[in-house]
């Protein structure tokens, strides 16, 4: 995400792709604060803390945590968070109407869908999109997601399908599955594709804005 944003092109990079951040590069920059993601940067944040560098581990799992993180960072930087918080509010609908049953599929092997305890699940609630697995719990290794069998998907038979494009062949594999043509959403051409960033992983403000605009369109088309 940062590599595609020209505003960050001149800034030094301390990691790239899935490569762990370089402790030496971070220390050489003499930062006042290092912000990392819970679960991804735990080890490097611990080492930096041992060196006396202030650190903060963050996790944006719902809309409220996004707002809280914005306020916390603004406070540490000595700036006003309200303009940015107002921008967030503008992303959301004023008075959303509940849609018909909807299901989000984020992967194919295994087939996973977000319940309400995830960023995606909370975002669906913000738009009053009736997530059929919102209250379900399962044994998925990824918190906030449940695994679904083809039988469970057919049983739910949602009126709206939201697919997440993660850049592999998952979408094509789902569409080639035997159950695909039997789903109401497919028969009624109510299948919508979203990017991974914005819907599953918040990614950044630009990605969130794109995702919320698409969700507004889905809600408008259905209602």
C-alpha positions in Angstrom: 0.0 0.0 0.0 2.7 2.5 0.9 4.8 1.5 -2.2 1.8 2.7 -4.4 1.4 6.0 -2.5 3.7 8.7 -3.9 3.4 10.6 -0.6 5.7 8.0 0.9 8.2 7.6 -2.0 11.0 9.6 -0.5 10.7 8.1 3.0 13.2 5.4 4.2 11.8 1.9 4.2 12.5 -0.5 7.1 10.8 -3.5 5.6 9.3 -4.7 2.3 6.7 -7.4 1.5 6.8 -10.1 4.1 10.4 -9.3 5.2 10.6 -8.6 8.9 11.5 -4.9 9.7 15.2 -4.2 10.1 16.0 -3.4 13.7 19.2 -1.7 12.6 17.4 0.6 10.2 14.8 1.6 12.7 17.3 2.4 15.4 19.4 4.5 13.0 16.3 6.7 12.3 16.2 7.6 16.0 12.4 7.5 16.2 10.4 9.0 19.0 7.7 6.3 18.5 7.5 3.0 16.6 4.0 1.8 15.7 3.5 -1.9 14.8 0.7 -4.4 14.2 -0.3 -6.8 16.9 0.7 -10.3 15.9 3.0 -9.2 13.1 5.5 -7.0 14.8 5.5 -8.3 18.4 9.1 -9.4 18.4 10.6 -6.3 16.8 8.6 -4.1 19.1 9.8 -6.0 22.2 13.4 -5.6 21.1 12.9 -1.9 20.4 11.3 -1.5 23.8 14.3 -3.2 25.4 16.5 -0.5 23.7 14.5 2.2 25.3 12.5 3.2 22.2 8.8 4.0 22.8 6.6 1.5 20.9 2.9 0.9 20.4 1.2 -2.2 19.1 -2.1 -1.6 17.4 -4.9 -3.7 16.0 -7.8 -2.3 14.0 -10.6 -4.9 14.4 -13.6 -2.6 14.0 -14.7 0.9 13.3 -14.5 2.0 17.0 -10.8 0.8 17.2 -10.0 2.8 14.0 -11.4 6.0 15.7 -9.6 5.2 19.0 -6.3 4.7 17.2 -6.7 7.9 15.3 -7.3 9.8 18.6 -4.4 8.1 20.3 -1.9 8.9 17.5 -3.2 12.5 17.2 -2.7 12.9 20.9 0.9 11.6 20.7 1.6 13.9 17.8 -0.1 16.9 19.3 -2.6 17.4 16.4 -6.4 17.6 16.2 -8.0 14.3 15.2 -11.4 15.8 14.5 -11.0 16.5 10.8 -9.9 12.9 10.1 -12.7 11.6 12.3 -15.2 13.7 10.4 -13.9 12.2 7.2 -14.5 8.7 8.6 -18.1 9.6 9.4 -18.6 10.8 5.9 -17.7 7.3 4.7 -20.7 5.8 6.4 -24.4 6.0 5.4 -26.6 8.3 7.4 -29.5 5.9 8.0 -28.9 2.5 6.3 -31.8 0.2 5.6 -31.2 -3.5 6.4 -30.5 -5.5 3.3 -31.5 -9.1 2.4 -29.3 -12.0 3.5 -25.6 -11.6 2.5 -22.5 -13.7 2.7 -18.9 -12.7 2.3 -16.4 -15.3 1.0 -12.7 -14.4 1.5 -11.0 -17.6 0.5 -11.6 -21.0 -1.2 -9.4 -23.5 0.6 -10.8 -23.5 3.2 -13.9 -21.4 2.4 -13.9 -18.6 5.1 -16.4 -15.9 5.9 -16.2 -13.1 8.5 -18.5 -13.0 11.5 -19.2 -9.9 13.5 -15.9 -10.1 15.4 -13.8 -8.9 12.5 -13.2 -5.6 10.6 -15.2 -6.9 7.7 -18.1 -8.1 9.9 -18.2 -4.8 11.7 -18.1 -2.9 8.5 -21.1 -4.9 7.2 -23.0 -3.9 10.4 -22.2 -0.2 9.8 -24.1 -0.5 6.5 -26.9 -2.7 7.9 -25.9 -5.5 5.5 -27.5 -8.7 6.9 -24.5 -11.0 7.3 -25.9 -14.5 7.7 -22.8 -15.7 9.6 -22.5 -12.7 11.9 -23.4 -14.6 15.1 -21.7 -17.9 14.2 -18.6 -19.2 15.8 -16.2 -21.8 14.5 -12.7 -23.2 14.7 -11.1 -21.1 12.0 -7.4 -20.3 12.8 -8.1 -16.7 11.9 -10.0 -14.8 14.6 -13.3 -13.3 13.5 -13.7 -15.8 10.7 -15.5 -19.1 10.3 -15.0 -21.9 7.9 -17.9 -23.0 5.8 -18.7 -26.2 3.9 -20.5 -26.1 0.5 -23.5 -27.6 2.3 -23.6 -24.7 4.8 -23.4 -22.2 2.0 -26.3 -23.9 0.2 -28.2 -24.0 3.4 -27.7 -20.3 4.0 -28.4 -19.6 0.2 -27.8 -15.8 0.5 -29.5 -13.2 -1.7 -26.2 -11.2 -1.8 -22.7 -12.6 -2.3 -19.6 -10.5 -1.7 -16.3 -12.0 -2.9 -12.9 -10.8 -1.9 -10.1 -10.7 -4.5 -6.8 -11.6 -2.8 -4.9 -11.8 -6.1 -4.9 -15.6 -6.5 -7.2 -18.1 -8.2 -9.7 -18.3 -5.3 -12.5 -16.5 -7.2 -12.3 -18.7 -10.2 -12.2 -21.8 -8.0 -15.3 -20.6 -6.1 -17.2 -19.9 -9.3 -16.3 -23.4 -10.6 -17.6 -25.1 -7.5 -20.6 -27.4 -8.0 -22.8 -25.4 -5.6 -22.1 -22.0 -7.3 -24.9 -22.1 -9.8 -27.5 -23.1 -7.2 -27.1 -20.0 -5.1 -29.9 -17.3 -5.2 -27.3 -14.5 -5.4 -25.7 -16.0 -8.5 -29.1 -16.6 -10.2 -30.1 -13.0 -9.5 -26.7 -11.6 -10.5 -26.1 -10.1 -7.1 -22.5 -11.0 -6.8 -20.0 -8.2 -5.9 -16.2 -8.3 -5.9 -14.2 -6.3 -3.4 -10.5 -5.8 -2.9 -8.8 -7.4 0.1 -7.6 -4.1 1.5 -10.5 -2.0 2.8 -12.9 -4.9 3.4 -10.8 -7.6 5.1 -7.7 -5.7 6.1 -8.3 -2.0 6.7 -5.1 -1.2 4.8 -5.3 2.5 4.9 -7.8 5.4 4.7 -7.9 5.4 0.9 -8.7 1.6 0.8 -11.4 2.1 3.5 -13.0 4.8 1.5 -13.1 2.7 -1.7 -14.6 -0.2 0.2 -17.3 1.9 1.9 -18.2 3.5 -1.4 -18.7 0.1 -2.9 -20.8 -1.0 0.1 -23.0 2.1 -0.3 -23.5 1.1 -3.9 -24.4 -2.5 -2.9 -26.9 -1.2 -0.3 -28.5 1.2 -2.8 -28.8 -1.4 -5.5 -30.4 -4.0 -3.2 -32.8 -1.5 -1.5 
